[in-house]
């Protein structure tokens, strides 16, 4: 992608593709810069705004993320993940109704998106553990390796619910799988330690 930009410096898609690659590799600051350049060249570039929103979400800048997802949706209301992440950003700043509304809109675009079931599982897990667990079961059925870098995965989250319900063997089995998929979630280790101390 860098070669493309060298050959054609005004190619917005080149900067966006570079930003997406940088984002996938975890280089958030570089990805942010590349996507901003893409938007400077093409102000209605929904995909670039979407990547910016996901970057800001990963940086816990939920209000800024929501603003970018608003822009994405105003430009292209068919990008399901924009609704998903905007919804979860709303949840994290206290707007549960807005979160469900957006996640449901995303579901209408892509009914088998594991991200939506994962996010709904997180929203439900404290208030209705059975429903939360059922949603994580569904994520696992769709994509057993589904994972969000900072958010974890369905096995680890389901393990946390099983721990709270006293199913220690089920919890440790799920937490071990969750850690195998994503070894960078501190909460999974904490929960696994709690389980081991209870066995």
Secondary structure, 3 states (H helix, E strand, C coil): CHHHHHHCCCCHHHHHHHHHHHHHCCCHHHHHHHHHHHHHHCCCCHHHHHHHHHHHHHCCCHHHHHHHHHHHHHHCCCCHHHHHHHHHHHHHCCCHHHHHHHHHHHHHHCCCCHHHHHHHHHHHHCCCHHHHHHHHHHHHHHCCCCEECCCEEHHHHHHHHHHHCCCHHHHHHHHHHHHHHCCCCHHHHHHHHHHHHHC
